Every structure is written in structure tokens, then in C-alpha cells.
Amino acid sequence: MDKEFDVLAVGHGLIDIRFIVERFVGPDEESSILKQTRGVGGSAANVAIDVSRLGGRSSVIIKVGLDGFGRIVIDELMKENVDVSGVKVCIGDTGFTVVIIDGSGRIVMYGYKGASEKLVPNDIDEQHVSRARSVHIASLRKDTSIHTAKLAKKHNAIVSWDPGRKLSLMGIDFFKDLLQYVDIVLVNRNEARNLTGINDYKEAAEHILEYGPEIVVVKRGAEGVYAKTKKGEEYDFPAFPVEKVVDTTGAGDAFASGLLLGLVRGYNLRKALIYGNAVAALKTTKLGSHNVPNHDEVIKFIWEHQIF
């Protein structure tokens, strides 16, 4: 049976309030704000929007508050052709992230999770999960993550997991009962170290594989992407060069969207990694956490760099 969604993203739907500043400052210092924007953010929402912009079919299961920010999240997802039938609404405040970006594209973030952390196992509808070819779980509390992953495996979906910064600090043993249901783990270098206590990202990836996943991907920002599989395959791609980095917010989510969409489209792992790497690179040239190119732009970019 052909499934309705290429990617179902489960996790946080937030509002990003972005400020571009001349420079970061310390206590009792001041820097001018050059530009301010706001829009939907949170890893799950970002991935769902990115997949849609790349021509895929996406949905989300997130929780927002019954407030103005919650309405903005739902409205923007609908405008991006993301299925919102899995969005849950509760009494309370929608979460938000204050993102401060300096002139070189570096970021500092302050987050308030709000309603997004109230997404509990009972909010995850099995019928909704069964409609997805892949299920991406991002920065989500462990009990809900485990329940989602079990349902996804029951319905033969690819299960990917990105712990995010804060959850990675809990260490890998805390997540061993989740990782047995996960196919792909996506982490950055700091998260790999936080999970394993191992500084070398290649050794950290090897250690994570021992907990059950088939693939571990380490997102290395400006240095590129590294992947190791349980079968012993190893890939190490440098980042695609771009003329100017504007905003690195959401680059990891952009990579995840490209990787997952590539895999469900039938790409082998090498091709899917290159595709995701290109999506992430192009995203950094634009302001906004999910400002990714379309599929044709990604393919053109890859061909221009003669990486196939």
C-alpha cells in the first residue's frame, strides 16, 4: 500500500523570533539589531516544511498552545502544504525560541518549550503514524519518543531520531530503550560527545551503533557530514562551499529532511547524504530556520559542484 506521507515529523512546533545583530555582546554592552523576523520553528516543524519545499509529502505531530503563536504555527504549516491533522492544541503558551544571529552567521538561542513539551504518548495516534513512510522524532521527551518509535516500527516506517542539544546531555544509556527501535541517529559533534562521553566523533558514532541503530550520522556544520553504518560502511563528505553564510539556524533539520526524503525516494545512502548535504548548504545562505531550496535547485547545485 502506498503511504500518504513521505515524512512524519514528531516533536516541537515553536515560534522563532530572529534578530540579526552587528555582533554578540557581553553584560552591560549593546549592539544594534539590523533586522528582525519571526515565523514557525522547532525541529519537527522545520523538517516537515523542508520536506514539503523539496517536493515531498509531509505531516507533523506537535502540540501548541491556544494562543496567537499557536495560530501562527498552524497557519504557516498549512501555507507550506504540511498536513496539520496531527497538531494538538492545549491550554497554555506555545513555545518559542529567541534566535540571535551575528554578522558571520553564528547563532545564540534562548528557548521556551511551553506546550511542545506537553506532547504525551496518548497524543500519538497510531493511524496517523501508519500513514508515513518515515517517521522523524526530534528533541522530544523520551516517553513519547519511545511510543512513537514503537508504532512506526510496527508499521514498517524508517525511524530517525535527533535528540537535540539538551536531551543529548542525558547520555546514551538513558536512551537505550528508545534506540532499539531507531534506524537512523542524527547528531552534531557536540551531541555525539554528550551522548557517549567520547571526543572523537567517529568513535562516538561506532559506540552509538552498538545500541541498535543501523546508521549514525554526525552533522559537522562547516566541516561536512560523517556517517557510519552497522554493516561497516563509512562516508565522510565535506560541506558544499557557499558564497556567504547568512543563517545556520535549522541547517541540521534541512540536512535531515534531504536525507530522509532521498531515502524514501529510493536513493542509496551515499546519494541521500550528498543530497541532504546540499540542502543544508543552500539553507545557510538564507535567513530563516526552514528557508530551503526546491528539488531542482538542489540537483543543479550538486551538478555544479560535480559531486554525484
Secondary structure, DSSP 8 states (H G I E B T S, - for coil): ---SEEEEEES--EEEEEEEESS---TT----EEEEEEEEESHHHHHHHHHHHTT--EEEE-EEESSHHHHHHHHHHHHTT-B-TT-EEESS-EEEEEEEE-TTS-EEEEEEEEGGGG--GGG--HHHHTTEEEEEEES--HHHHHHHHHHHHHTT-EEEEE-HHHHHTT-GGGGHHHHTT-SEEEEEHHHHHHHHS-SSHHHHHHHHHTTS-SEEEEE-GGG-EEEEETTS-EEEE-----S-----TTHHHHHHHHHHHHHHTT--HHHHHHHHHHHHHHHTTSSSTT----HHHHHHHHHHTT--
